[in-house]
Amino acid sequence: MTSRSQQLIRLAQEFVSEVPFNVVYASVGGSTGRGEADQYSDLDLVIYTDDISLTDAKNVMYKDEIIQLEIEHCSEFPKQKNIIDNPWDYRFLQEICIIYDSDGEFKK
């Protein structure tokens, strides 16, 4: 894992700890999740929440870094059937780094 990946993962954890809503799960993906981030990498962050009204996708500046933020409702959390039916879901889960897992379900 590159030092840049480690830096971005710490930044994502800080960001998640400061959001003003309930976070159930959170992960980073892309080059950071794979451990290959370099100086040109942004941060791909997915947050799952139990508040349906918060779903969104946007770019956010946080501590001089670009976060490509996706906020999903927990009902959109990838299930085993999704993974079987959609190879992209499988690849996505293979490449992420879990940074918050409130009840241990994400790791399962």
C-alpha positions in Angstrom: 0.0 0.0 0.0 1.4 3.4 -1.0 1.9 6.1 1.6 -0.6 8.2 -0.5 -3.2 5.6 -0.1 -2.6 5.5 3.7 -2.9 9.3 3.8 -6.2 9.3 1.9 -7.7 6.5 4.0 -6.9 8.5 7.1 -8.5 11.5 5.5 -11.6 9.5 4.7 -11.9 8.3 8.2 -11.6 11.9 9.5 -14.3 13.0 7.0 -16.7 10.2 8.0 -16.2 11.0 11.7 -17.3 14.6 11.0 -20.4 14.1 8.9 -23.6 15.3 10.6 -25.6 12.1 10.0 -25.6 8.5 11.0 -23.0 6.4 9.1 -23.7 2.7 9.0 -20.9 1.7 6.6 -18.2 3.5 4.7 -15.5 2.4 2.2 -13.0 3.9 -0.1 -12.5 2.6 -3.6 -10.5 3.2 -6.8 -6.8 3.5 -6.6 -6.9 4.3 -2.9 -8.9 1.2 -2.1 -6.5 -0.9 -4.1 -3.6 0.7 -2.3 -2.2 2.3 -5.5 -3.0 6.0 -5.0 -0.4 8.5 -6.2 -0.2 12.3 -6.0 -2.8 12.6 -8.8 -5.4 10.4 -7.1 -8.6 11.6 -5.6 -10.6 9.9 -3.0 -13.6 7.7 -3.9 -15.7 7.4 -0.8 -19.0 5.6 -0.4 -21.1 6.1 2.8 -24.1 4.1 3.6 -26.7 5.7 5.9 -30.1 4.7 7.3 -31.5 8.1 6.3 -33.2 7.8 2.9 -33.3 11.6 2.4 -29.5 11.9 2.2 -28.7 9.9 -0.9 -26.4 12.0 -3.1 -23.4 11.9 -5.3 -21.1 14.9 -5.5 -17.5 16.1 -5.4 -16.5 17.6 -2.1 -13.3 19.6 -1.1 -12.0 18.5 2.3 -8.7 19.6 3.6 -7.5 20.5 0.1 -8.4 17.1 -1.3 -11.1 16.1 -3.7 -13.5 13.5 -2.4 -15.9 11.9 -4.9 -18.6 11.2 -2.4 -21.5 8.9 -2.9 -24.1 8.6 -0.1 -26.4 5.6 -0.4 -29.2 4.3 1.7 -28.5 1.0 3.5 -31.1 -0.7 1.2 -28.6 -0.2 -1.6 -25.9 -2.1 0.2 -24.6 -4.8 -2.2 -26.2 -8.2 -1.4 -25.0 -11.7 -2.5 -27.5 -11.8 -5.3 -26.2 -8.5 -6.7 -22.7 -9.8 -6.7 -23.7 -13.0 -8.5 -25.8 -11.1 -11.1 -23.4 -8.2 -11.6 -19.7 -8.7 -12.0 -19.1 -4.9 -11.4 -20.5 -5.3 -7.8 -18.0 -8.2 -7.3 -15.1 -6.1 -8.6 -16.2 -3.1 -6.6 -16.2 -5.1 -3.4 -12.9 -6.8 -4.1 -11.2 -3.4 -4.6 -12.5 -1.4 -1.6 -11.0 -0.7 1.7 -13.6 -0.7 4.5 -13.1 2.3 6.8 -16.3 2.0 8.9 -18.4 -1.0 9.7 -20.9 -0.3 12.5 -22.1 -3.9 13.0 -19.6 -6.1 11.2 -21.9 -6.9 8.2 -19.8 -5.1 5.7 -16.8 -7.4 6.3 -19.1 -10.5 5.9 
